[in-house]
Amino acid sequence: MVGIQLAPVDRSNPPEQGVTPASPEVLAVLERSCFDCHSNQTRWPWYAYVAPVSWSIAHDVEEGRKELNFQEWSRASARKRARVARK
């Protein structure tokens, strides 16, 4: 268990790319409920630093950002916006 703690895990937050187009009320809900996996403002919980759980959390955040990143919404293509909106 001690040895696997040395495996590197990327927990970086890329620079913010834009503003999420939402009202202040909706933005507050998104920040509280969604931004940890779907933005560049991830707040990593303490257990995100303990392997093997850290590997799963980092992977989930990477996939969440790839699928929908609220801070890059304004740069997304119309096709991607339509696809995400249908879900």
N, C-alpha and C positions, 0 to 999 in steps of 0.2 A: 504493500500500500504506500509506503514512503517513497519508493522509487518512481511510481507513476505520477507523483506530484511534480516531478521535474519535466514532464512532457509539456512543451509550450502550447499555449492556447491564446488565440488572438481575441482579445477583449477590447479592441480599440473602438473608438467612436470617430468615424470620419467627420471632416468639417461639415457644418450645416450648409445645405445647398439651396435653401429657399424657405419661403414662408408657406405654411399650410393654409390653403384658402378655406377658412371656416369662420363662423361667428365665434365670438369669445366664449360663449356657453358651450358650443360643440367642441371647440378647441380644448377647453378645460377637461372635458370627458375623454377626448382622444389622448391628451397628455397623461392623464391618470390611468387609463385602461389599456392603451394601445402602443404608446410611444416606446416602451421598453423593447419591443420586438420589431416595430414598424417605423423606426426613425433612426436618426444618427445621434440621438440623445439617450441611449440606453443607460439605465441605472443598474449596474451589475450587483445582484445580491451577494451576501457573504459566501453562500454555497456555490457561486459561480467560480470560486477560486479553489475548489476542492475536487480533485479528479476522483472518479471518472464522471461525476455529475457535471463538471465544468465543460467537458467535451460536448455533452448533449445540449447544454444551454447555449454555448457558442454556436453550435450548428443550427439550433432553432432560430437564433437571432439572425444569423446569416441568411437562412431561408426566408425568414419573415421580411427582412429588408429587400431581398431579391423580388419577392412576390408583390409587396406594397410598401413603399417608403413614403410616408406622408410629407417629408421634407423635400422630396424630389417629384412630387405630384405635378407641379406646374411644368416640369420638364418632360413628363411622360408623354408619349405619343397618344393621339386620339384613340387609336386602336387598343392600346394597353388600358387606357382609362375606361373604355367601354367594356373590356373584358373583366376588369376588376369590379366595375359597377354591377355587372350581371351576377356576381357571386353572392 
